């Protein structure tokens, strides 16, 4: 190993020399090697029939460095609907439902990633959760959140606001977040 260079730290300048970038294979399994996050502060809303899903309410892309690495998805979203019912958030990967992140099939029930109960159109609720996906490639992957509701008729679903609001200080607007972390998979 005569080609190895000693590592030195200059205490006066804080400069470190002798280090080179390590490949993913040199990282310990479970190491987080990349984090991307976005916070949506504006409002999203869409009128949906019973059983329908919205367009992407939030989305974020990540480019994995290895197809076998894991992507840890963390979502936090403030939801409300135009009736007192349930609001749902479902994780999509590259435009398709991320099937491992939703509940099992059971009759005609909606299969979603997260669900919150709503008991008042002037109050929303926060849906939060995580899922660990396998990257499956090294091209950019877009993860998104689409919304739905538990009502039997058409209604409007909201992100970051309540349905029945007034322009007074006892109402508020919220923010919602998606964070993606690339985690090194076990290396043989």
C-alpha positions as a Python dict, from the first residue, in 0.01 Angstrom:
ca = {
    (1, 'X'): (0, 0, 0),
    (2, 'X'): (277, 240, -83),
    (3, 'X'): (30, 450, -284),
    (4, 'X'): (-165, 542, 28),
    (5, 'X'): (-123, 899, 134),
    (6, 'X'): (-117, 1000, 500),
    (7, 'X'): (-408, 1209, 625),
    (8, 'X'): (-312, 1539, 781),
    (9, 'X'): (-513, 1816, 943),
    (10, 'X'): (-385, 2170, 950),
    (11, 'X'): (-505, 2308, 1283),
    (12, 'X'): (-455, 2668, 1171),
    (13, 'X'): (-660, 2656, 852),
    (14, 'X'): (-886, 2354, 913),
    (15, 'X'): (-774, 2201, 582),
    (16, 'X'): (-767, 1821, 564),
    (17, 'X'): (-543, 1657, 302),
    (18, 'X'): (-492, 1296, 200),
    (19, 'X'): (-859, 1198, 184),
    (20, 'X'): (-1028, 1059, -123),
    (21, 'X'): (-1394, 993, -190),
    (22, 'X'): (-1508, 645, -87),
    (23, 'X'): (-1731, 435, -315),
    (24, 'X'): (-2069, 318, -182),
    (25, 'X'): (-1922, -30, -141),
    (26, 'X'): (-1688, 107, 125),
    (27, 'X'): (-1974, 252, 328),
    (28, 'X'): (-2126, 51, 609),
    (29, 'X'): (-2467, -104, 550),
    (30, 'X'): (-2733, 136, 674),
    (31, 'X'): (-2524, 449, 613),
    (32, 'X'): (-2724, 745, 485),
    (33, 'X'): (-2535, 878, 182),
    (34, 'X'): (-2784, 1129, 41),
    (35, 'X'): (-3078, 1328, 173),
    (36, 'X'): (-3318, 1542, -29),
    (37, 'X'): (-3623, 1718, 109),
    (38, 'X'): (-3891, 1959, -2),
    (39, 'X'): (-4152, 2151, 191),
    (40, 'X'): (-4475, 2256, 23),
    (41, 'X'): (-4611, 2573, 180),
    (42, 'X'): (-4886, 2658, -68),
    (43, 'X'): (-5230, 2498, -88),
    (44, 'X'): (-5331, 2203, -305),
    (45, 'X'): (-5696, 2106, -359),
    (46, 'X'): (-5889, 1887, -598),
    (47, 'X'): (-6251, 1777, -629),
    (48, 'X'): (-6266, 1397, -637),
    (49, 'X'): (-6532, 1134, -687),
    (50, 'X'): (-6557, 857, -430),
    (51, 'X'): (-6259, 625, -473),
    (52, 'X'): (-6068, 871, -692),
    (53, 'X'): (-5709, 986, -646),
    (54, 'X'): (-5579, 1338, -699),
    (55, 'X'): (-5293, 1450, -917),
    (56, 'X'): (-4957, 1474, -740),
    (57, 'X'): (-5008, 1697, -436),
    (58, 'X'): (-4632, 1688, -360),
    (59, 'X'): (-4337, 1529, -535),
    (60, 'X'): (-3961, 1496, -504),
    (61, 'X'): (-3687, 1326, -709),
    (62, 'X'): (-3372, 1145, -603),
    (63, 'X'): (-3097, 984, -813),
    (64, 'X'): (-2966, 672, -635),
    (65, 'X'): (-2601, 577, -665),
    (66, 'X'): (-2679, 204, -655),
    (67, 'X'): (-2986, 6, -765),
    (68, 'X'): (-2967, -212, -453),
    (69, 'X'): (-2967, 81, -212),
    (70, 'X'): (-3277, 165, -14),
    (71, 'X'): (-3475, 488, -29),
    (72, 'X'): (-3626, 588, 303),
    (73, 'X'): (-3938, 794, 234),
    (74, 'X'): (-4078, 1017, 508),
    (75, 'X'): (-4394, 1217, 449),
    (76, 'X'): (-4581, 1462, 666),
    (77, 'X'): (-4894, 1624, 524),
    (78, 'X'): (-5178, 1831, 665),
    (79, 'X'): (-5511, 1716, 517),
    (80, 'X'): (-5876, 1819, 521),
    (81, 'X'): (-6184, 1758, 310),
    (82, 'X'): (-6507, 1940, 229),
    (83, 'X'): (-6709, 1693, 438),
    (84, 'X'): (-6644, 1530, 773),
    (85, 'X'): (-6491, 1204, 659),
    (86, 'X'): (-6146, 1056, 612),
    (87, 'X'): (-5851, 1190, 417),
    (88, 'X'): (-5588, 961, 266),
    (89, 'X'): (-5236, 1001, 131),
    (90, 'X'): (-5081, 743, -102),
    (91, 'X'): (-4716, 719, -206),
    (92, 'X'): (-4644, 690, -579),
    (93, 'X'): (-4313, 595, -743),
    (94, 'X'): (-4252, 707, -1102),
    (95, 'X'): (-4626, 763, -1152),
    (96, 'X'): (-4746, 428, -1015),
    (97, 'X'): (-4872, 333, -671),
    (98, 'X'): (-4586, 211, -453),
    (99, 'X'): (-4765, -116, -380),
    (100, 'X'): (-4559, -213, -77),
    (101, 'X'): (-4663, 108, 98),
    (102, 'X'): (-5041, 47, 87),
    (103, 'X'): (-5273, -177, 285),
    (104, 'X'): (-5393, -518, 169),
    (105, 'X'): (-5691, -554, -64),
    (106, 'X'): (-6023, -609, 116),
    (107, 'X'): (-6337, -592, -96),
    (108, 'X'): (-6403, -246, -239),
    (109, 'X'): (-6197, -60, 23),
    (110, 'X'): (-5946, 204, -91),
    (111, 'X'): (-5584, 94, -49),
    (112, 'X'): (-5375, 385, 79),
    (113, 'X'): (-5047, 454, 256),
    (114, 'X'): (-5186, 682, 528),
    (115, 'X'): (-5532, 771, 658),
    (116, 'X'): (-5655, 1031, 904),
    (117, 'X'): (-6002, 1084, 1046),
    (118, 'X'): (-6170, 1422, 1010),
    (119, 'X'): (-6454, 1531, 1237),
    (120, 'X'): (-6497, 1892, 1128),
    (121, 'X'): (-6446, 2080, 800),
    (122, 'X'): (-6285, 2364, 997),
    (123, 'X'): (-6023, 2127, 1139),
    (124, 'X'): (-5778, 1913, 948),
    (125, 'X'): (-5541, 1642, 1058),
    (126, 'X'): (-5177, 1552, 994),
    (127, 'X'): (-5086, 1226, 822),
    (128, 'X'): (-4726, 1119, 883),
    (129, 'X'): (-4542, 803, 796),
    (130, 'X'): (-4236, 638, 647),
    (131, 'X'): (-4163, 360, 400),
    (132, 'X'): (-3838, 190, 296),
    (133, 'X'): (-3823, 123, -78),
    (134, 'X'): (-3556, -45, -293),
    (135, 'X'): (-3414, 200, -548),
    (136, 'X'): (-3419, -50, -835),
    (137, 'X'): (-3203, 164, -1065),
    (138, 'X'): (-2962, 455, -1081),
    (139, 'X'): (-3176, 695, -1285),
    (140, 'X'): (-3371, 975, -1116),
    (141, 'X'): (-3681, 847, -935),
    (142, 'X'): (-3976, 1074, -858),
    (143, 'X'): (-4177, 992, -548),
    (144, 'X'): (-4507, 1171, -502),
    (145, 'X'): (-4808, 1186, -274),
    (146, 'X'): (-5161, 1170, -410),
    (147, 'X'): (-5470, 1233, -203),
    (148, 'X'): (-5811, 1068, -172),
    (149, 'X'): (-6105, 1074, 69),
    (150, 'X'): (-6330, 827, 244),
    (151, 'X'): (-6661, 984, 146),
    (152, 'X'): (-6931, 808, -56),
    (153, 'X'): (-6993, 1114, -275),
    (154, 'X'): (-6774, 1368, -454),
    (155, 'X'): (-6588, 1612, -233),
    (156, 'X'): (-6285, 1837, -233),
    (157, 'X'): (-5965, 1723, -65),
    (158, 'X'): (-5718, 1983, 66),
    (159, 'X'): (-5349, 1992, 151),
    (160, 'X'): (-5220, 2263, 389),
    (161, 'X'): (-5557, 2420, 468),
    (162, 'X'): (-5896, 2337, 611),
    (163, 'X'): (-6210, 2337, 399),
    (164, 'X'): (-6426, 2576, 597),
    (165, 'X'): (-6206, 2873, 687),
    (166, 'X'): (-6229, 3244, 750),
    (167, 'X'): (-5970, 3521, 726),
    (168, 'X'): (-5918, 3541, 1102),
    (169, 'X'): (-5628, 3452, 1330),
    (170, 'X'): (-5801, 3143, 1469),
    (171, 'X'): (-5741, 2971, 1132),
    (172, 'X'): (-5401, 2881, 995),
    (173, 'X'): (-5217, 2747, 695),
    (174, 'X'): (-4980, 2454, 730),
    (175, 'X'): (-4678, 2311, 550),
    (176, 'X'): (-4620, 1957, 427),
    (177, 'X'): (-4292, 1778, 367),
    (178, 'X'): (-4138, 1487, 176),
    (179, 'X'): (-3787, 1371, 271),
    (180, 'X'): (-3595, 1102, 80),
    (181, 'X'): (-3280, 938, 218),
    (182, 'X'): (-3060, 699, 23),
    (183, 'X'): (-2940, 423, 254),
    (184, 'X'): (-2656, 185, 164),
    (185, 'X'): (-2779, -173, 125),
    (186, 'X'): (-2587, -472, 258),
    (187, 'X'): (-2270, -525, 54),
    (188, 'X'): (-2145, -881, -4),
}
